[in-house]
Amino acid sequence: MISKEEGEFLVKLARKSIETYLKEGKVINVPDDVNPILKEEMGAFVTLNLDGDLRGCIGYPEPVKPLAQAVIEVAISAATRDPRFPSVTPSELDNIRVEVSVLSKPELVEVQNPAEYLEKIEVGKDGLIVEMGIYRGLLLPQVPIEWKWDIEEFLANTCMKAGLSPDCWLQKEVKIYSFQSQIFEE
C-alpha cells in the first residue's frame, strides 16, 4: 500500500485537478517527479463532501490505470459527472472536502452457502462489489461505518446500489467481491 505522504500528495493532486478543470477547463498532467509507486496501476475513488453531505463520488474499482492518473480522472469525474448531482461550481470549492480512497484489487468472496458471507465479510475493513449479470454496485469500506450498518445492512445496501433487490446476496448466481482501501482526506 502507500505511505501517508503519498496519500497526502494524492489528495492535493485531486483538489488541483478539480480546481484546474473547473476554472480553466484543462486536465492537468501527472507531475514528472511523482513517486514510482504512484505510477503503479491501482483502483481509486474520489469522494467529495460539502458541509458533511456527499457531493460526488466516482472511481475505478479495478487497477486499470496508474494511480496518480486515475486520481486525476476520477477527481474531475466526481466533481462533474456523478449522475446524482449537478456539476460542482467554482464557488463551492472552498467548502468541499476531498477524500481519496486507494483500493486493493477486488477478490471474489468464495462461499458454498450465501449465509457464509456473514462470517467472511468484515464491516469497516472490507468494501464490497455485488455483481449479477449486467448489474454491479460498489460501496467503499467507510460507508457502513458512516451509516452504522451491520453486515446484513451493508450487503443489502450494496445490492440496492447495483439496482437489485436488498436480499439478492442470498441468490447463488450473485457474485460478491471484497477489497480494502486506504483513505486519505483533507
N, C-alpha and C positions, 0 to 999 in steps of 0.2 A: 504494500500500500504506500501511500505518500506521506511526507512529513507535514507538520503544522505550517512550516514556512511555505512549502509548495501549495498547500491548501489556501493560505492567505493570498498568495500570488494569484491563484485561480479566481478567488472572489473579486480581487481588484481587476483582473482581466475581464471577468463577466460584466462588472459595472462599466468599465471603459468601453466595452463592446456595445452595450446598450446606449450609453450616452453618445458615442460617436455615431451610431446608426440613427438615433432619434434626431440629433441636432444637425448632422451633415449628410445623412443618407449613405454613409460608407461603412463597409465591413472592414474592420482592422485585420492586420496580418499577425500571425504568431511571431513574437519577438525572436530574433535570431539567436539570442543568448539563453533561450529557455533551457531549463534543466532537462537532460536526456530522458528522465522518467516521464516527463510531461509530453514526450513525443511518442510514448507507447500507446497502443490502442486500448482504451478503457471506456466503459459506459459512464455517462454523466447526465445529471439533471440540474437545471437551474430553477429554483423556486423564488418567486417574488412575493413579498408580503407588504401590504400597505396598511398601516395602523393596526397590525396584528391579524389582518384578514388576507387570505390568499388573493393574489392579483395576477398570477400567471405561473405555470409550471409545465415545462416541456423538457424532454430529454431523449437520449439514446440509451435504451436498456442494454443493448449488446455492445461489445467493444468493436465498433465499426470504423472509428476514426482515431487519429492521435488525440490524446486527452485535451491538450490546450486548444486544438482546432475545434474539437467537439464542444468545449465550453463556450467558445466564441459564438458558434452557430446556435446552440440551444439557448444561450442568454438572449440573443436577438429574437429567437422564436418565442421564448417565454414572454417577452415584452410586447411582441407584435402579432403573434399567430396563435395564441391559445384561444380556441373557439369559444371558450366560456366567457371571455372578457373582451371589451374593446381594447385597442392598442393603448399601451402606456403613453402618456403625454410627457413632454419635457418638464412641465410644471409639477408633475408627480414625483420626479426623480429624487428630490431631497427627502421625501418621506417614505421611499421604498427601501426595504431591507433585502439584500441579495444573499441567497444561500446556494451553495454548490454542493451537490452530492456526487461523490466518485464511487462507482459501483464495481463490485466484483462480477465476474461472468456468471450469469444465471445458470443454475443447475437443476435438473429435473428432480423433484422430490418423489422418490420411488416408494410406493406402498402397495400392499396386497389388498387392503381394505381401506376405503376413504376415511374411516374413523381414525386410522393411524396418523393422519395429518395433525391431529390434536396433540400428539406427542412429538412429532418431527419438526414442527414449526415453532420458533421462539419469538414471541412478541417483544419488540424492542431491539432485536438482533437481526431478524430476517425481514427483507422486503419480499413481496410476492408478485408473481405474474400468473394469472389464470388464463388458460387458453382452451377454447373448444371450437373446432372448425375455423371459421374466419373471425371469430370473436376473441379479443385479447384485452385484458385490463391489467394495470400495474399500480401498486401502491408502495411507496417508499417505507423503509423501516420506521421512520419517525411518525408516520401518520397514525397508527393505532395508539401510540403513546400520547400524542396530542389530543386524541378523541377519547382516551381512556377505554379502549376496546379490549375485550378478551380475545382469545384465539378464534372463537366461532364468529364473533362480530367482524374480526379482521378478514377472515375467509369470505364471509357474506358480502362485505363491502367491496372486496376485490372482485368478486363475481359480478356485482352490480356495475362496477366500473367497466367491466367487459361487455356490459349490455345483456347480461344473463340473469337468471333468477338467483336470489340470495343463497339458495341451497344447492346450486349447481355443483359445488365442490364434492357433493356426495355421489355424483354420477361417475361411473367408471371411465367414460370417454374423455373426461376433463383432465387436462394436464396442468400441474401446478409446479412452478419453478420458484426457487428461492435464491436470494442474493443478499449480500451485505453491502453496506455503504459507509463511507467516511463522510461526515458532514462538516462543512466549514461555512461560517456566516459572518456577516459584518457585526 
